[in-house]
C-alpha cells in the first residue's frame, strides 16, 4: 500500500504562514548571556547537611548507608499495565493505526516545514525547533493556533525558566554529591528539591500541562540527573495522545494508565546545537508506541533501497512483549531535525512517548526530569512521598535489593508551599 501525503505543499505553507501570531515571533535568536556560575542565588540555596565550603576547602559528605528495597509489586504492575494496554488495542485496530501513523509521518516529511509554524525554513534551508522565552509563555499559550500546533509537533523549548548560574551551580553540586556517594544516584538532595520547588518550574509546568492536556499539574515526578534521551513512555492513548489517564480491564481487573503524557527536562549544563535530534510530529510518538507491534518480513539487505524496506507491505503485526526498555530501532523516523543549543535553566517539554535521540551515545548534557503529574497519579505520589521520608529511590525506580539511601526527608524539609504541594503534602 502506498503511503503518500494528501496535503499539497503550497496549501500547507499558506496555512502555516497565516497561523503565525503577528505580535511576536517564536524563532531564534534570543539575546542571552551565559554567566560563569558563582555562588547560587538564595532561591536555590536552602540550608542542608552537605553545604559547600568556601575557599577551596574540602566538602564533607555523610557516610553511605544502605537499605533493602523490594519493588517486585511495582515491577509486576508495570508489566501488567503494559499488557492490558496492548490487549485493549485489538489486532484490526492496530493495523489501521499503524497505516495512519505512517501516512502522518510521510505527510510531515513531505510538507518541508514539519507540521507547524513553530518550525521555519531559514536561509540555510534548515528546519529548527522553536523556543519560547519563559516570560512570554502565557502570551503564546493564550493563542489557540499555538496550542493546536504544539500538540501536533509534540515538543517546545522554554527558555530561561531558571537563571543560568543557578542551574549550573545546582548541577555541579548534585554531581559532586553523587560522586561522593560512589556514583549512586541522588533523588532527595536539597538542590534537587529546590529545582522542583522553584516557582518558575512550577509555573511553566502548570501552563504547559493545562494547555496541552487540559489537566492541572498537581505534582512533579521525582527523578535524578539523566540524559535527555534516556527514557520515554511506552503506553499512550493512541487516538488521543495527550490524554493524561485512562483505564483498561484485563482478566476482570481494572488498570489505570496514569503515565504522564508530558515530559519536562530542565538543563543543568549547556549542550551544543545538534547534540540531540527529534522528529517534530505527534505521529512520531504514536509510531514509537506502536513499533513493538510490528516486525519486518524481510531485512534491509533484501532491498535495493530503504523505501522497499520501510514500505507497509514489508511490515507485519506481531504480539508485543513487555520490555523495561523502549524499542530503540525506529527506522521510519527519517525526518529528524536538530534541537537548538540548550542552555542551563531551559526546560524541554515534549510528549512522553516522543523519541529524543542523542547525536552521540550517552548524550552531552545533564538534565533533571521535572515532569508534571495530574490527580490520576495520586497513588504514585503517595508512594513517592513515603520514599522521600525513608530516603530511598522513588517508586518508578524499579530497584530491588540493597540501595544507598539518602537523608530521610520530612514535610519541613521542603521550604516552600509550592515544594510541599508538588510532593503531595
Secondary structure in CASP SS format (residue, H / E / C, confidence):
PFRMAT SS
TARGET T0000
AUTHOR 0000-0000-0000
METHOD secondary structure of the structure
MODEL  1
X C 1.00
X C 1.00
X C 1.00
X C 1.00
X C 1.00
X C 1.00
X C 1.00
X C 1.00
X H 1.00
X H 1.00
X H 1.00
X H 1.00
X H 1.00
X H 1.00
X H 1.00
X H 1.00
X H 1.00
X H 1.00
X H 1.00
X C 1.00
X C 1.00
X C 1.00
X C 1.00
X C 1.00
X C 1.00
X C 1.00
X C 1.00
X C 1.00
X C 1.00
X C 1.00
X C 1.00
X C 1.00
X C 1.00
X C 1.00
X C 1.00
X C 1.00
X C 1.00
X C 1.00
X C 1.00
X C 1.00
X C 1.00
X H 1.00
X H 1.00
X H 1.00
X C 1.00
X C 1.00
X C 1.00
X C 1.00
X C 1.00
X C 1.00
X C 1.00
X C 1.00
X C 1.00
X C 1.00
X C 1.00
X C 1.00
X C 1.00
X C 1.00
X C 1.00
X C 1.00
X C 1.00
X C 1.00
X C 1.00
X C 1.00
X E 1.00
X E 1.00
X E 1.00
X E 1.00
X E 1.00
X C 1.00
X C 1.00
X H 1.00
X H 1.00
X H 1.00
X H 1.00
X H 1.00
X H 1.00
X H 1.00
X H 1.00
X H 1.00
X H 1.00
X H 1.00
X H 1.00
X H 1.00
X H 1.00
X H 1.00
X H 1.00
X H 1.00
X H 1.00
X C 1.00
X H 1.00
X H 1.00
X H 1.00
X H 1.00
X H 1.00
X H 1.00
X H 1.00
X H 1.00
X H 1.00
X H 1.00
X H 1.00
X H 1.00
X H 1.00
X H 1.00
X H 1.00
X H 1.00
X H 1.00
X H 1.00
X H 1.00
X H 1.00
X H 1.00
X C 1.00
X C 1.00
X C 1.00
X C 1.00
X C 1.00
X C 1.00
X C 1.00
X C 1.00
X C 1.00
X E 1.00
X C 1.00
X C 1.00
X C 1.00
X C 1.00
X C 1.00
X E 1.00
X C 1.00
X C 1.00
X C 1.00
X E 1.00
X E 1.00
X E 1.00
X H 1.00
X H 1.00
X H 1.00
X H 1.00
X H 1.00
X H 1.00
X H 1.00
X H 1.00
X C 1.00
X C 1.00
X H 1.00
X H 1.00
X H 1.00
X H 1.00
X H 1.00
X H 1.00
X H 1.00
X H 1.00
X H 1.00
X H 1.00
X C 1.00
X E 1.00
X E 1.00
X E 1.00
X E 1.00
X E 1.00
X C 1.00
X C 1.00
X C 1.00
X C 1.00
X H 1.00
X H 1.00
X H 1.00
X H 1.00
X H 1.00
X H 1.00
X H 1.00
X H 1.00
X H 1.00
X H 1.00
X H 1.00
X H 1.00
X H 1.00
X H 1.00
X H 1.00
X H 1.00
X H 1.00
X C 1.00
X C 1.00
X C 1.00
X C 1.00
X C 1.00
X C 1.00
X C 1.00
X C 1.00
X C 1.00
X H 1.00
X H 1.00
X H 1.00
X H 1.00
X H 1.00
X H 1.00
X H 1.00
X H 1.00
X C 1.00
X H 1.00
X H 1.00
X H 1.00
X H 1.00
X H 1.00
X H 1.00
X H 1.00
X H 1.00
X H 1.00
X H 1.00
X H 1.00
X H 1.00
X H 1.00
X H 1.00
X H 1.00
X C 1.00
X C 1.00
X C 1.00
X C 1.00
X C 1.00
X E 1.00
X E 1.00
X C 1.00
X C 1.00
X C 1.00
X C 1.00
X E 1.00
X E 1.00
X C 1.00
X C 1.00
X C 1.00
X C 1.00
X C 1.00
X C 1.00
X C 1.00
X C 1.00
X C 1.00
X C 1.00
X C 1.00
X C 1.00
X C 1.00
X C 1.00
X C 1.00
X C 1.00
X C 1.00
X C 1.00
X C 1.00
X E 1.00
X E 1.00
X E 1.00
X E 1.00
X E 1.00
X C 1.00
X C 1.00
X E 1.00
X E 1.00
X E 1.00
X E 1.00
X E 1.00
X C 1.00
X C 1.00
X C 1.00
X C 1.00
X E 1.00
X E 1.00
X E 1.00
X E 1.00
X E 1.00
X E 1.00
X C 1.00
X C 1.00
X C 1.00
X E 1.00
X C 1.00
X C 1.00
X C 1.00
X C 1.00
X E 1.00
X E 1.00
X E 1.00
X C 1.00
X C 1.00
X C 1.00
X H 1.00
X H 1.00
X H 1.00
X H 1.00
X H 1.00
X H 1.00
X H 1.00
X H 1.00
X H 1.00
X H 1.00
X H 1.00
X H 1.00
X E 1.00
X E 1.00
X E 1.00
X C 1.00
X C 1.00
X C 1.00
X H 1.00
X H 1.00
X H 1.00
X C 1.00
X C 1.00
X C 1.00
X H 1.00
X H 1.00
X H 1.00
X H 1.00
X H 1.00
X C 1.00
X H 1.00
X H 1.00
X H 1.00
X E 1.00
X E 1.00
X E 1.00
X C 1.00
X C 1.00
X C 1.00
X C 1.00
X C 1.00
X C 1.00
X C 1.00
X C 1.00
X C 1.00
X C 1.00
X C 1.00
X C 1.00
X C 1.00
X C 1.00
X C 1.00
X C 1.00
X C 1.00
X C 1.00
X C 1.00
X E 1.00
X E 1.00
X C 1.00
X C 1.00
X C 1.00
X E 1.00
X C 1.00
X C 1.00
X C 1.00
X C 1.00
X E 1.00
X E 1.00
X E 1.00
X E 1.00
X E 1.00
X C 1.00
X C 1.00
X C 1.00
X C 1.00
X E 1.00
X E 1.00
X E 1.00
X C 1.00
X C 1.00
X C 1.00
X C 1.00
X C 1.00
X C 1.00
X C 1.00
X C 1.00
X E 1.00
X E 1.00
X E 1.00
X C 1.00
X C 1.00
X E 1.00
X E 1.00
X C 1.00
X H 1.00
X H 1.00
X H 1.00
X H 1.00
X H 1.00
X H 1.00
X H 1.00
X H 1.00
X H 1.00
X H 1.00
X H 1.00
X H 1.00
X H 1.00
X H 1.00
X H 1.00
X H 1.00
X C 1.00
X C 1.00
X C 1.00
X C 1.00
X C 1.00
X C 1.00
X C 1.00
X C 1.00
X C 1.00
X C 1.00
X E 1.00
X E 1.00
X E 1.00
X E 1.00
X E 1.00
X C 1.00
X C 1.00
X C 1.00
X C 1.00
X C 1.00
X H 1.00
X H 1.00
X H 1.00
X C 1.00
X C 1.00
X C 1.00
X H 1.00
X H 1.00
X H 1.00
X H 1.00
X H 1.00
X H 1.00
X C 1.00
X C 1.00
X C 1.00
END
